């Protein structure tokens, strides 16, 4: 079999459109309600920032709630700025910041559960973005567990947070991202979260690299994607 020349593409099969699951696009239906949950001030942006950017643009009537559970002092200011960058004008009524102690969520379980119960009484989402149940960070796991405890009739998508623990798993749900959304997400993370810049992993390369990899896995048209763990999905026919 002849070897391909160096300038030949590795894959000669024509690129096919990936089959996509679309949200109902009925303009007369009620606005999509989206709940974003993050233990710390940069988690939502890292996990589903490009998805949120695209939702905001394609679903201008969408209602968001953006809850950060440990966001005091400087990190609180960063959380607010991050939500504003990613949600734009929709951030006005969306942001809810708590001041639970970073790194100690297991010891604050009942107080955090009470806050979840209040949140569920005032906001009934269609989609919830939250931490992955298998995340190695104890604060992230508590938020994931309470998400499932609290929201039982919603589509829950668990996002990924790259970290030194090396706990990225095998996601099973992808949201392709436009190139511009991916680039905007990576740049905004560096611009907004000054307290995290000293961490060697907190770089545009990390965020773009992971999105590029997930884009390759789902054959995203513009090469980038965010990936999620979807434990169960109901298909409405
Ligand atoms: Zn975190």
Boltz pocket constraint, residues with backbone or C-beta under 6 A from the ligand:
constraints:
  - pocket:
      binder: B
      contacts: [[A, 39], [A, 40], [A, 41], [A, 43], [A, 137], [A, 140]]
      max_distance: 6.0
